[in-house]
Amino acid sequence: MNEDDFLSLLITDYNRMVRPSNNEEPITNVNHSLAIQRIVKFNSNELIVDAWMPTTWTDTRLSAAAERFRDDFSHISIPQSVVWIPDITLYQRPTTHLDYEPNVLLYGGGRMVYVPSSRIWTDDCKDVGKGITECSFQFGPWSYDTDDVNLKSDGISMYEFRAHSEFEIVESTAVRMDYKGPCCEGYWASGIRTGFEASTINIYNKGTSRSVDIIYNMLSVSVK
């Protein structure tokens, strides 16, 4: 099977509106992380950063077909408009738009890799003493609960980070947490919280000896 045949088959027989699942794997496992590129703005009340958001999952509907091209290709690049993509959203600002929406890479076994980029913002910042400000980002599926999507965090990567003249990021962590959503009765979420078991980034202000904990929360909703 060549790439053209595979993509033609995908467009014909694949429903991108349906979440990938089957009787053996009824829940879709999704891994999400942040790769911080640069600090755009930081003060005691808000933080803005540019970041890549690597996201991976397995599309069981494409597993068998993906195995058929492994001898010819290591992966196939698929337009993100024709496959299912988890609707991971920044809860503090749901209207955040992606700056770049790349193709999705399909690997053997149906493994999907999607790495969009965005400028993300939070005003969920607080002074926790000792010159540390803690800022929290909360991410989670917008329309799926924990019976549908199991969200996991791969933490925060600083590999692509560009040094800032004023601030230095010195630490990061990530954690999963459970909470009851405030919007409606029976609305539950579990997620990843920085700073607790969490995705925390400490930002050190070179001029004032002030640092920041960036809290990165991954939230999976469950309706009970």
Backbone torsions as a table, in degrees:
resi	resn	phi	psi	omega
1	MET	NA	124.0	176.3
2	ASN	-90.9	174.9	-174.0
3	GLU	-64.6	-38.9	179.8
4	ASP	-64.1	-43.5	178.8
5	ASP	-62.8	-41.1	-178.2
6	PHE	-64.4	-46.0	-178.7
7	LEU	-67.1	-35.1	176.9
8	SER	-64.8	-41.6	177.9
9	LEU	-65.2	-40.3	-179.7
10	LEU	-61.9	-47.0	-178.3
11	ILE	-65.6	-32.4	-177.0
12	THR	-77.4	-43.8	-168.8
13	ASP	-112.8	8.1	-173.2
14	TYR	-113.1	135.4	178.0
15	ASN	-107.9	104.1	-176.7
16	ARG	-70.7	-11.4	-179.9
17	MET	-82.2	-10.8	-175.1
18	VAL	-105.2	132.1	178.2
19	ARG	-67.9	137.0	179.4
20	PRO	-69.8	122.0	178.1
21	SER	-165.3	163.3	173.5
22	ASN	-153.5	-177.6	-176.3
23	ASN	-62.8	-35.1	-179.2
24	GLU	-77.2	-32.3	-179.5
25	GLU	-131.3	76.8	-175.9
26	PRO	-72.0	-20.7	-179.4
27	ILE	-106.9	134.8	178.6
28	THR	-88.6	118.1	177.1
29	ASN	-85.4	125.5	-178.6
30	VAL	-124.4	127.6	175.1
31	ASN	-104.7	135.1	-176.6
32	HIS	-134.8	145.6	176.8
33	SER	-149.2	169.8	174.6
34	LEU	-116.6	134.7	172.4
35	ALA	-117.8	98.5	-174.6
36	ILE	-70.3	128.3	178.9
37	GLN	-95.9	-45.5	179.7
38	ARG	-164.5	156.4	172.3
39	ILE	-86.4	121.4	179.0
40	VAL	-87.8	-44.3	-178.5
41	LYS	-154.8	139.8	174.8
42	PHE	-148.8	132.1	166.9
43	ASN	-145.0	-171.6	-174.5
44	SER	-69.3	-12.6	-175.6
45	ASN	-111.4	-20.5	-176.6
46	GLU	-152.2	157.3	178.7
47	LEU	-138.8	133.1	176.1
48	ILE	-126.6	128.3	178.1
49	VAL	-134.7	153.9	168.2
50	ASP	-94.8	134.9	-176.0
51	ALA	-150.7	146.2	163.6
52	TRP	-83.1	151.5	179.8
53	MET	-128.6	76.4	179.9
54	PRO	-58.8	129.2	-177.8
55	THR	-134.1	130.2	-178.7
56	THR	-132.4	148.7	175.8
57	TRP	-161.5	172.0	176.5
58	THR	-112.7	126.3	175.8
59	ASP	-97.6	101.3	-174.5
60	THR	-61.6	-23.6	180.0
61	ARG	-71.9	-19.7	-177.6
62	LEU	-105.6	0.1	-175.6
63	SER	-59.3	-51.4	-176.8
64	ALA	-65.1	-43.6	-179.6
65	ALA	-64.9	-37.0	-179.4
66	ALA	-64.3	-34.2	179.4
67	GLU	-66.3	-26.7	-176.4
68	ARG	-72.6	-22.4	-179.6
69	PHE	-103.8	4.8	-174.7
70	ARG	-64.2	-28.5	179.3
71	ASP	-73.1	-21.4	-176.8
72	ASP	-105.5	-30.8	-177.2
73	PHE	-136.9	146.6	172.8
74	SER	-77.1	-28.5	178.4
75	HIS	-162.0	167.8	175.2
76	ILE	-126.0	136.7	178.5
77	SER	-90.5	123.3	-173.9
78	ILE	-120.2	132.3	175.6
79	PRO	-56.1	132.7	-176.5
80	GLN	-66.2	-13.1	-179.7
81	SER	-77.0	-10.4	-175.6
82	VAL	-112.7	0.5	179.0
83	VAL	-126.1	159.8	175.6
84	TRP	-69.5	134.7	176.8
85	ILE	-131.2	132.7	178.7
86	PRO	-62.9	136.6	-175.4
87	ASP	-87.4	62.6	179.1
88	ILE	-69.6	127.3	-170.4
89	THR	-129.1	143.2	171.5
90	LEU	-77.7	108.8	-171.9
91	TYR	-64.5	-32.6	-179.6
92	GLN	-67.2	-27.4	179.7
93	ARG	-144.3	80.7	-177.1
94	PRO	-62.1	-18.1	-178.3
95	THR	-85.1	2.1	178.5
96	THR	-57.6	130.1	-179.7
97	HIS	-102.5	144.4	175.8
98	LEU	-71.9	136.4	177.6
99	ASP	-76.0	-29.7	-177.7
100	TYR	-147.2	124.3	179.7
101	GLU	-113.4	94.7	-175.0
102	PRO	-78.4	174.4	170.6
103	ASN	-67.0	161.7	174.4
104	VAL	-95.6	136.3	177.9
105	LEU	-96.3	126.3	178.1
106	LEU	-104.3	123.0	179.2
107	TYR	-110.8	174.1	178.9
108	GLY	-55.6	147.0	-178.5
109	GLY	81.4	0.3	-179.5
110	GLY	86.2	13.6	180.0
111	ARG	-71.3	127.0	-177.7
112	MET	-109.3	136.2	178.7
113	VAL	-127.6	122.8	-176.5
114	TYR	-132.6	124.4	-174.5
115	VAL	-129.8	78.0	176.1
116	PRO	-79.2	166.9	175.4
117	SER	-125.9	154.9	-178.7
118	SER	-160.2	157.9	169.1
119	ARG	-94.8	115.2	-174.8
120	ILE	-111.1	145.9	-170.5
121	TRP	-133.1	143.8	171.4
122	THR	-145.3	143.7	169.8
123	ASP	-113.3	15.0	177.2
124	ASP	-86.5	71.7	-176.8
125	CYS	-124.7	143.4	177.9
126	LYS	-147.7	149.3	176.5
127	ASP	-81.1	122.2	-179.5
128	VAL	-109.9	15.1	176.4
129	GLY	90.7	165.8	177.9
130	LYS	57.1	33.3	177.8
131	GLY	73.8	19.8	-177.0
132	ILE	-112.9	129.6	171.0
133	THR	-109.3	132.9	-177.3
134	GLU	-107.9	120.3	-179.8
135	CYS	-117.3	137.3	-173.0
136	SER	-117.8	130.4	169.1
137	PHE	-108.7	132.2	179.2
138	GLN	-119.4	119.2	179.1
139	PHE	-117.5	147.2	174.0
140	GLY	-173.1	167.0	175.2
141	PRO	-62.7	139.5	-177.8
142	TRP	-83.8	-30.5	-172.7
143	SER	-128.5	12.4	-179.7
144	TYR	-125.9	140.6	175.5
145	ASP	-98.7	-174.4	-174.8
146	THR	-72.2	-11.9	173.4
147	ASP	-78.4	-13.3	-178.8
148	ASP	-108.3	-51.1	-174.8
149	VAL	-125.9	125.4	175.0
150	ASN	-101.0	106.8	-174.4
151	LEU	-92.0	129.8	178.6
152	LYS	-125.2	155.5	-180.0
153	SER	-110.8	137.3	170.6
154	ASP	-99.2	13.3	174.2
155	GLY	80.2	-158.7	-177.9
156	ILE	-116.8	130.6	177.8
157	SER	-104.3	137.3	177.0
158	MET	-109.7	14.0	-173.4
159	TYR	-60.4	-38.6	-177.0
160	GLU	-97.9	8.6	-174.5
161	PHE	-68.3	132.5	176.8
162	ARG	-97.5	127.0	-174.7
163	ALA	-57.0	141.2	179.1
164	HIS	-103.5	143.0	-176.8
165	SER	-68.8	-24.5	-174.6
166	GLU	-110.3	-34.9	-174.4
167	PHE	-117.5	146.5	177.7
168	GLU	-128.4	125.0	175.9
169	ILE	-84.9	123.9	-172.7
170	VAL	-115.3	-9.9	-177.3
171	GLU	-161.0	150.5	173.7
172	SER	-151.3	145.3	176.8
173	THR	-146.5	172.2	177.9
174	ALA	-151.0	147.4	-178.0
175	VAL	-145.9	151.8	175.2
176	ARG	-93.3	142.7	-179.8
177	MET	-142.9	160.7	176.6
178	ASP	-115.7	141.0	176.4
179	TYR	-155.3	161.1	176.1
180	LYS	-97.5	121.2	-177.4
181	GLY	-66.3	144.6	-176.0
182	PRO	-80.3	-8.1	-168.6
183	CYS	-77.6	-33.5	-171.7
184	CYS	-160.7	158.0	-178.6
185	GLU	-63.8	136.2	177.1
186	GLY	79.5	14.3	-176.1
187	TYR	-99.9	115.6	-177.1
188	TRP	-122.4	154.4	176.1
189	ALA	-142.2	149.6	168.3
190	SER	-126.5	145.3	-174.3
191	GLY	-159.6	-165.1	-177.3
192	ILE	-115.6	126.5	-178.2
193	ARG	-121.1	130.5	177.3
194	THR	-81.3	134.0	173.9
195	GLY	107.1	-11.4	-171.7
196	PHE	-121.1	-65.3	163.0
197	GLU	-125.1	23.8	-126.6
198	ALA	-114.1	179.6	172.9
199	SER	-92.3	94.9	-179.3
200	THR	-114.8	133.5	174.0
201	ILE	-117.1	124.4	174.8
202	ASN	-90.8	121.5	178.2
203	ILE	-107.5	122.1	-178.4
204	TYR	-101.4	124.2	177.9
205	ASN	-84.5	112.0	-174.7
206	LYS	-63.6	-24.6	-177.6
207	GLY	-88.7	-33.2	-173.1
208	THR	-119.2	6.8	-178.4
209	SER	56.7	39.0	178.7
210	ARG	-111.9	137.0	-179.1
211	SER	-121.7	165.3	-177.7
212	VAL	-132.1	137.1	169.2
213	ASP	-97.3	117.9	174.5
214	ILE	-92.6	120.7	-178.9
215	ILE	-100.5	123.2	-176.2
216	TYR	-111.5	108.9	-176.4
217	ASN	-104.2	129.7	173.9
218	MET	-108.7	124.1	-172.0
219	LEU	-118.0	125.7	173.2
220	SER	-114.3	127.1	-174.0
221	VAL	-89.8	137.8	172.4
222	SER	-127.2	137.2	178.3
223	VAL	-106.0	118.1	-177.9
224	LYS	-108.9	NA	NA
